[in-house]
């Protein structure tokens, strides 16, 4: 086997493309093969001394007797952080790097986020934030450090055009060396529906991947989240006494993304409100819980802002279920950051559609007030990129179980890929990056060209409420 890979660090990553109406009949699944895969959570952790305490291993399987090339996008899910002199170095954020690799028939490969390479043939995830000490301060574990995000992989031909190859699957193992525990989740797979001919171009434009059920499978309208309440001790036993308390690390992110390095003036990070309705064990629904998402979000349920309906102390049952919807909402717009707001045409009240307005009024983009508005903003035909928008979401959950009592203290994890309902479209925008060379034989390992630490000549920095070079 001979595999060639190319790496390119670019300074852009989580960039918005508005979802279109949901007309598709085919939806993504975590139990099918596809031509496009989403790896929802990659997370590295270090202790205060810089020793690695958690790694992430991802796999890819080519379940067909035919070669295939795959383009990978490894994405930093967190925003950039400015340096604190004498305390903390600066950190890149919402950035990504590419890796193109080709695989032989029936090949199955893996990759370590901390080491890179492996049989998958891509650079280490640490290339997204190079420096000492590794990672950034962990918001969930004071004194520790973390680097986290996600990855996308899709089948391409020798010219970098996206193709139909509905024979790719993958899963992820997250291994915690300190806790001596691990958990696993499946990837989301989107099948090419444009053509079922293997190796044929998937869609009308390889720079715009339509996840609409006609080119690729569509995404979902709402995520379904099955969970145990924070603080529940339902897993405990009485004799010998062992208390198990529960929390959950919930990872959710918008499906749409613009991976082009020079699109700063077109779109910004996907910014949406994850609106969450919780049902307790008595089928009572509870509203008021939400999370503002930029690009990608991982947060312990115990750390959600009030009203936090994930808390047993508030809901009074051990078990719950939730529906999570990515919606446009003023709650998640920074004050004065939006170029336009949807308002009724006569009375200046906020609206989602004309049914929210009085008779004879329409709902639209009126009363623009952002002093940064210019012709570029209006030419988009949509609200300014600093505004929240409706967005299809994907995600995984990691149930964190803390043990005490007989047998000593300990922590372990159990996770799952989230399921969902309904249909909502999404878009991936990309530049065409041909693989360095087609497969030529067997027996050789991956050949790396360039470095995942390289910086291109036109870096892109994305910041909310601040835009430059809008021409």
C-alpha positions as CSV (number, residue, x, y, z in Angstrom):
1,X,0.0,0.0,0.0
2,X,1.2,3.5,-0.9
3,X,-0.5,6.5,0.5
4,X,0.3,10.1,0.0
5,X,-1.0,12.9,2.2
6,X,-0.8,16.6,2.1
7,X,-1.4,19.0,5.1
8,X,-2.4,22.6,5.0
9,X,-3.0,24.8,8.1
10,X,-5.5,27.6,7.4
11,X,-6.7,30.2,9.8
12,X,-10.4,29.8,9.1
13,X,-12.7,27.0,10.1
14,X,-16.2,27.3,11.6
15,X,-18.0,29.5,9.1
16,X,-21.7,29.9,8.5
17,X,-23.8,28.8,5.6
18,X,-27.5,29.3,6.2
19,X,-29.7,26.2,6.1
20,X,-32.3,25.9,3.4
21,X,-35.8,24.5,3.6
22,X,-36.1,20.8,4.5
23,X,-37.3,19.0,1.4
24,X,-35.1,15.9,1.5
25,X,-36.3,12.4,2.1
26,X,-33.0,10.9,3.0
27,X,-31.3,11.7,6.3
28,X,-28.0,11.1,8.0
29,X,-27.5,8.2,10.3
30,X,-24.9,6.8,12.7
31,X,-25.7,3.2,11.6
32,X,-25.1,3.4,7.8
33,X,-22.2,3.7,5.4
34,X,-21.7,6.9,3.5
35,X,-19.6,9.2,1.3
36,X,-19.3,11.9,4.0
37,X,-18.6,11.4,7.7
38,X,-18.7,13.7,10.7
39,X,-16.5,12.8,13.7
40,X,-18.3,14.8,16.3
41,X,-15.8,15.0,19.2
42,X,-12.0,15.0,19.3
43,X,-10.5,15.9,22.7
44,X,-7.0,15.9,24.1
45,X,-6.3,16.5,27.8
46,X,-3.1,17.2,29.7
47,X,-2.5,17.6,33.4
48,X,-0.9,20.8,34.9
49,X,2.6,19.3,34.3
50,X,1.9,18.8,30.6
51,X,1.5,15.0,30.7
52,X,-1.1,13.6,28.3
53,X,-4.0,12.2,30.3
54,X,-6.5,11.7,27.4
55,X,-6.2,10.9,23.7
56,X,-8.7,10.4,20.9
57,X,-8.5,7.6,18.3
58,X,-10.5,7.8,15.1
59,X,-11.0,5.1,12.5
60,X,-12.0,4.9,8.9
61,X,-13.1,1.8,7.1
62,X,-13.3,1.5,3.3
63,X,-15.8,-1.4,2.9
64,X,-15.4,-1.8,-0.9
65,X,-13.1,-3.6,-3.3
66,X,-12.0,-0.3,-4.8
67,X,-9.5,2.5,-4.0
68,X,-10.8,5.7,-2.6
69,X,-9.2,9.1,-1.7
70,X,-10.5,11.0,1.3
71,X,-10.2,14.7,2.2
72,X,-10.1,15.4,5.9
73,X,-10.9,18.6,7.7
74,X,-9.7,18.8,11.3
75,X,-11.4,21.7,13.1
76,X,-10.6,23.5,16.4
77,X,-14.0,23.9,18.1
78,X,-13.0,26.7,20.5
79,X,-12.6,30.4,19.9
80,X,-9.2,32.2,19.9
81,X,-7.9,33.4,23.2
82,X,-5.7,36.4,23.7
83,X,-2.4,36.1,25.6
84,X,-2.4,37.1,29.3
85,X,1.2,38.4,29.8
86,X,3.1,36.2,32.3
87,X,0.2,33.9,32.8
88,X,-1.1,32.3,29.5
89,X,0.1,32.2,25.9
90,X,-2.3,33.2,23.0
91,X,-4.3,30.4,21.4
92,X,-5.6,30.0,17.9
93,X,-9.3,29.3,17.6
94,X,-11.9,28.3,15.0
95,X,-9.0,27.2,12.8
96,X,-8.5,24.0,10.8
97,X,-6.2,22.0,8.6
98,X,-6.6,19.8,5.6
99,X,-5.3,16.3,5.0
100,X,-5.8,14.3,1.7
101,X,-5.1,10.6,1.8
102,X,-5.9,7.6,-0.5
103,X,-6.8,4.1,0.7
104,X,-6.7,0.7,-0.9
105,X,-9.7,-1.8,-1.2
106,X,-11.1,-2.9,2.1
107,X,-8.5,-0.9,4.0
108,X,-9.2,0.1,7.7
109,X,-7.1,2.7,9.3
110,X,-6.8,4.6,12.6
111,X,-5.3,7.9,13.9
112,X,-4.2,9.2,17.3
113,X,-5.1,12.9,17.9
114,X,-2.0,13.4,20.0
115,X,0.6,11.6,17.7
116,X,-1.0,11.9,14.3
117,X,0.3,9.7,11.5
118,X,-0.8,6.1,12.0
119,X,-2.3,4.1,9.1
120,X,-4.8,7.0,8.5
121,X,-1.8,9.2,7.5
122,X,-2.8,12.7,8.8
123,X,-1.0,15.1,11.1
124,X,-1.6,15.4,14.9
125,X,-4.5,17.5,16.2
126,X,-2.0,19.5,18.2
127,X,-1.1,21.3,15.0
128,X,-4.2,23.5,15.6
129,X,-2.7,25.1,18.7
130,X,1.1,24.7,18.8
131,X,2.9,25.8,21.9
132,X,4.1,25.1,25.4
133,X,2.4,24.1,27.6
134,X,0.1,22.1,25.3
135,X,-3.6,23.0,24.9
136,X,-5.5,25.7,26.7
137,X,-6.9,25.9,30.2
138,X,-9.7,23.4,30.5
139,X,-13.0,25.2,31.4
140,X,-14.4,22.0,32.9
141,X,-11.4,20.9,34.9
142,X,-9.4,23.8,36.5
143,X,-5.7,23.2,36.5
144,X,-5.8,20.9,33.4
145,X,-5.5,21.7,29.7
146,X,-7.5,20.7,26.7
147,X,-7.6,20.9,22.9
148,X,-10.9,19.9,21.3
149,X,-13.0,20.0,18.2
150,X,-14.2,17.7,15.4
151,X,-13.4,16.4,12.0
152,X,-15.1,15.9,8.6
153,X,-14.1,13.3,5.9
154,X,-15.5,12.9,2.4
155,X,-14.7,10.8,-0.6
156,X,-12.9,12.5,-3.5
157,X,-11.4,11.5,-6.8
158,X,-7.8,12.1,-8.0
159,X,-8.8,15.6,-9.1
160,X,-10.3,16.5,-5.7
161,X,-13.9,16.3,-6.9
162,X,-16.4,14.9,-4.4
163,X,-17.6,11.5,-5.5
164,X,-20.2,8.8,-4.6
165,X,-18.5,6.2,-2.4
166,X,-21.2,5.1,0.0
167,X,-18.9,2.5,1.6
168,X,-17.1,4.6,4.3
169,X,-17.7,4.1,8.1
170,X,-15.9,5.2,11.2
171,X,-16.0,5.4,15.0
172,X,-14.1,7.2,17.7
173,X,-12.5,5.9,21.0
174,X,-11.7,8.5,23.7
175,X,-9.2,7.0,26.1
176,X,-8.5,8.5,29.5
177,X,-5.2,7.2,30.9
178,X,-5.6,8.8,34.4
179,X,-9.0,7.3,35.0
180,X,-8.2,4.1,33.2
181,X,-11.4,4.4,31.3
182,X,-12.6,4.7,27.7
183,X,-15.8,5.2,25.7
184,X,-16.8,5.0,22.0
185,X,-19.2,6.6,19.6
186,X,-20.1,6.1,15.9
187,X,-19.7,8.8,13.2
188,X,-22.6,10.3,11.3
189,X,-22.6,9.1,7.7
190,X,-24.2,11.1,4.8
191,X,-24.8,9.0,1.7
192,X,-24.5,10.5,-1.8
193,X,-28.0,10.4,-3.2
194,X,-27.1,12.3,-6.4
195,X,-25.8,9.1,-8.0
196,X,-25.4,5.5,-6.9
197,X,-22.6,4.9,-9.4
198,X,-19.4,4.4,-7.4
199,X,-16.7,6.9,-8.2
200,X,-19.1,9.3,-10.1
201,X,-19.2,13.0,-9.2
202,X,-21.7,13.7,-6.3
203,X,-23.6,16.8,-7.1
204,X,-23.6,19.7,-9.5
205,X,-20.8,21.7,-7.8
206,X,-17.9,20.1,-5.9
207,X,-17.2,23.4,-4.1
208,X,-20.7,23.4,-2.5
209,X,-21.9,20.1,-0.9
210,X,-25.6,20.2,-0.5
211,X,-26.8,18.1,2.4
212,X,-30.4,18.2,1.2
213,X,-31.4,14.6,0.6
214,X,-30.9,15.1,-3.2
215,X,-27.1,15.4,-3.4
216,X,-26.1,14.1,0.1
217,X,-28.4,13.0,2.9
218,X,-30.0,15.9,4.8
219,X,-29.4,16.7,8.4
220,X,-32.1,16.7,11.1
221,X,-34.5,19.3,12.3
222,X,-34.0,18.5,16.1
223,X,-31.7,16.4,18.2
224,X,-33.2,13.9,20.7
225,X,-31.2,13.7,23.9
226,X,-31.8,10.9,26.4
227,X,-30.1,11.6,29.7
228,X,-30.0,11.2,33.5
229,X,-30.4,14.4,35.5
230,X,-27.3,16.1,36.9
231,X,-26.9,14.9,40.5
232,X,-28.9,11.7,40.0
233,X,-27.8,8.7,42.1
234,X,-29.9,6.2,40.2
235,X,-26.8,4.0,39.5
236,X,-25.9,3.7,43.2
237,X,-26.2,0.6,45.3
238,X,-26.9,0.2,49.0
239,X,-24.9,-2.9,50.0
240,X,-22.0,-2.6,50.0
241,X,-22.6,1.2,49.9
242,X,-21.5,2.7,46.6
243,X,-22.7,6.1,45.5
244,X,-22.6,6.9,41.8
245,X,-23.4,10.5,40.9
246,X,-24.1,11.5,37.3
247,X,-23.3,14.4,35.0
248,X,-23.1,14.6,31.2
249,X,-20.7,16.3,28.8
250,X,-22.9,17.4,25.9
251,X,-21.3,18.2,22.6
252,X,-23.5,19.9,19.9
253,X,-22.5,21.8,16.8
254,X,-24.0,23.1,13.5
255,X,-23.7,20.9,10.4
256,X,-23.0,23.7,8.0
257,X,-19.5,25.0,7.5
258,X,-17.5,27.0,5.1
259,X,-13.9,25.6,4.9
260,X,-12.6,28.0,2.3
261,X,-9.6,30.0,3.5
262,X,-10.6,33.3,1.8
263,X,-14.3,33.6,2.6
264,X,-14.1,36.0,5.6
265,X,-16.1,38.6,3.7
266,X,-18.9,36.1,2.8
267,X,-19.8,34.4,6.1
268,X,-18.8,34.2,9.7
269,X,-19.0,31.5,12.3
270,X,-22.3,29.6,12.5
271,X,-24.0,31.3,15.4
272,X,-27.3,29.8,16.6
273,X,-29.4,29.3,19.7
274,X,-29.8,25.7,20.9
275,X,-33.3,25.8,22.3
276,X,-33.9,22.9,24.6
277,X,-37.2,21.5,25.9
278,X,-36.9,18.9,28.7
279,X,-39.4,16.3,29.7
280,X,-39.2,14.7,33.1
281,X,-40.2,11.1,34.0
282,X,-43.8,12.2,34.5
283,X,-44.0,13.5,30.9
284,X,-44.0,17.2,32.1
285,X,-42.2,19.5,29.7
286,X,-39.9,22.3,30.9
287,X,-38.7,25.2,28.8
288,X,-36.2,28.0,29.3
289,X,-33.0,26.1,28.9
290,X,-30.8,27.1,26.0
291,X,-27.2,27.4,24.9
292,X,-25.7,30.0,22.5
293,X,-23.5,28.1,20.0
294,X,-20.5,29.4,18.0
295,X,-19.1,26.8,15.7
296,X,-19.0,23.9,18.2
297,X,-19.8,23.6,21.9
298,X,-19.0,21.1,24.6
299,X,-20.4,21.8,28.1
300,X,-21.2,19.8,31.2
301,X,-24.9,19.9,31.9
302,X,-24.1,21.1,35.4
303,X,-22.6,24.2,33.8
304,X,-25.6,25.3,31.8
305,X,-26.9,28.7,32.7
306,X,-30.2,29.2,34.5
307,X,-32.9,28.1,33.9
308,X,-31.1,24.7,34.0
309,X,-33.7,22.0,33.5
310,X,-30.9,19.3,33.5
311,X,-30.7,19.5,37.3
312,X,-32.4,16.9,39.5
313,X,-32.6,19.5,42.2
314,X,-34.9,21.5,39.9
315,X,-36.8,18.8,38.1
316,X,-37.1,16.2,40.9
317,X,-36.8,13.1,38.7
318,X,-33.7,11.0,37.9
319,X,-34.4,10.7,34.2
320,X,-35.1,13.1,31.4
321,X,-35.3,13.5,27.7
322,X,-34.8,16.6,25.6
323,X,-35.3,18.0,22.1
324,X,-32.7,20.5,20.9
325,X,-33.4,22.8,18.0
326,X,-30.9,25.3,16.5
327,X,-33.0,28.5,16.0
328,X,-32.5,32.2,15.2
329,X,-33.0,34.2,18.4
330,X,-32.2,37.6,19.7
331,X,-31.1,35.9,23.0
332,X,-27.9,34.8,21.3
333,X,-27.1,38.1,19.4
334,X,-24.5,40.3,21.0
335,X,-25.9,43.8,21.7
336,X,-25.7,46.0,18.6
337,X,-23.9,43.2,16.7
338,X,-26.6,42.4,14.2
339,X,-26.8,44.2,11.0
340,X,-30.6,43.7,10.7
341,X,-33.4,42.3,12.8
342,X,-36.6,40.6,11.6
343,X,-39.3,43.0,12.5
344,X,-42.9,43.8,11.5
345,X,-43.1,46.3,8.7
346,X,-45.2,48.9,10.6
347,X,-44.9,48.2,14.3
348,X,-41.3,47.6,15.4
349,X,-41.9,44.3,17.1
350,X,-39.7,41.2,16.6
351,X,-41.1,38.4,14.4
352,X,-40.2,35.1,12.9
353,X,-42.8,35.3,10.1
354,X,-45.8,37.4,9.1
355,X,-48.1,35.5,11.4
356,X,-46.4,37.3,14.3
357,X,-47.4,40.7,12.9
358,X,-50.7,42.6,12.7
359,X,-53.0,42.3,9.8
360,X,-51.5,43.8,6.6
361,X,-48.0,43.8,7.9
362,X,-45.1,41.7,6.7
363,X,-42.1,40.3,8.6
364,X,-38.7,41.1,7.2
365,X,-35.3,42.7,7.6
366,X,-36.2,46.2,8.6
367,X,-34.6,48.9,10.8
368,X,-31.0,47.9,10.3
369,X,-28.9,49.6,12.9
370,X,-25.4,48.1,12.8
371,X,-23.0,51.0,12.0
372,X,-20.8,48.5,10.2
373,X,-23.5,47.7,7.7
374,X,-22.3,48.2,4.1
375,X,-23.0,47.0,0.6
376,X,-21.3,43.7,1.3
377,X,-23.7,42.9,4.2
378,X,-26.8,43.8,2.1
379,X,-25.6,41.9,-0.9
380,X,-25.7,38.6,1.0
381,X,-29.5,38.9,1.1
382,X,-29.4,37.5,4.7
383,X,-28.9,39.0,8.2
384,X,-25.4,40.0,9.0
385,X,-23.1,37.1,9.9
386,X,-22.9,38.3,13.5
387,X,-26.6,37.4,13.9
388,X,-27.8,34.0,15.1
389,X,-29.5,31.8,12.5
390,X,-31.5,28.6,12.3
391,X,-29.1,25.7,11.9
392,X,-29.2,21.9,11.8
393,X,-27.3,20.3,14.6
394,X,-25.4,17.1,15.3
395,X,-23.9,15.9,18.6
396,X,-22.7,13.3,21.1
397,X,-23.1,12.8,24.8
398,X,-20.6,11.6,27.4
399,X,-22.2,10.3,30.6
400,X,-19.7,11.0,33.4
401,X,-20.1,8.6,36.4
402,X,-18.3,9.4,39.7
403,X,-18.0,6.5,42.2
404,X,-17.4,6.7,46.0
405,X,-17.7,4.3,48.9
406,X,-16.9,0.6,48.7
407,X,-14.1,-0.1,46.3
408,X,-12.7,3.4,46.5
409,X,-13.3,6.5,44.4
410,X,-13.3,6.5,40.6
411,X,-14.6,8.1,37.4
412,X,-15.7,6.5,34.2
413,X,-17.5,7.5,31.0
414,X,-20.2,6.1,28.8
415,X,-21.2,7.9,25.6
416,X,-23.4,7.8,22.5
417,X,-24.1,9.5,19.2
418,X,-27.3,11.4,19.5
419,X,-30.4,10.6,17.4
420,X,-32.9,13.1,16.0
421,X,-36.2,13.8,14.3
422,X,-37.3,15.8,11.2
423,X,-35.2,17.1,8.3
424,X,-33.2,20.3,7.9
425,X,-30.7,21.1,5.1
426,X,-27.1,22.1,5.5
427,X,-24.2,23.1,3.2
428,X,-20.4,22.5,3.2
429,X,-18.4,25.1,1.1
430,X,-14.9,24.1,0.1
431,X,-12.0,24.6,-2.2
432,X,-11.0,21.7,-4.4
433,X,-7.7,20.2,-3.2
434,X,-6.5,17.3,-5.3
435,X,-4.8,14.5,-3.5
436,X,-1.0,14.6,-4.1
437,X,-1.0,11.4,-6.1
438,X,-3.2,8.3,-6.8
439,X,-2.4,5.0,-5.2
440,X,0.5,3.2,-7.0
441,X,1.2,0.1,-5.1
442,X,1.3,-1.7,-1.7
443,X,3.7,-1.8,1.2
444,X,4.6,1.8,1.7
445,X,3.5,4.0,4.6
446,X,2.0,7.5,4.4
447,X,4.1,10.2,2.8
448,X,3.6,13.6,4.4
449,X,4.1,16.7,2.2
450,X,4.4,20.0,4.1
451,X,3.3,20.4,7.7
452,X,0.1,20.9,9.6
453,X,1.8,23.8,11.3
454,X,2.3,25.7,8.0
455,X,0.7,29.2,7.8
456,X,-0.7,30.3,4.4
457,X,-0.2,33.8,3.1
458,X,-3.8,34.9,3.6
459,X,-4.8,33.8,7.1
460,X,-8.4,34.3,8.2
461,X,-9.3,35.4,11.7
462,X,-12.9,35.3,12.6
463,X,-14.2,37.5,15.5
464,X,-17.8,38.3,16.4
465,X,-18.7,41.9,15.9
466,X,-15.4,42.8,14.1
467,X,-14.8,42.5,10.4
468,X,-12.1,43.9,8.1
469,X,-11.3,44.1,4.4
470,X,-14.9,43.8,3.3
471,X,-14.4,44.4,-0.4
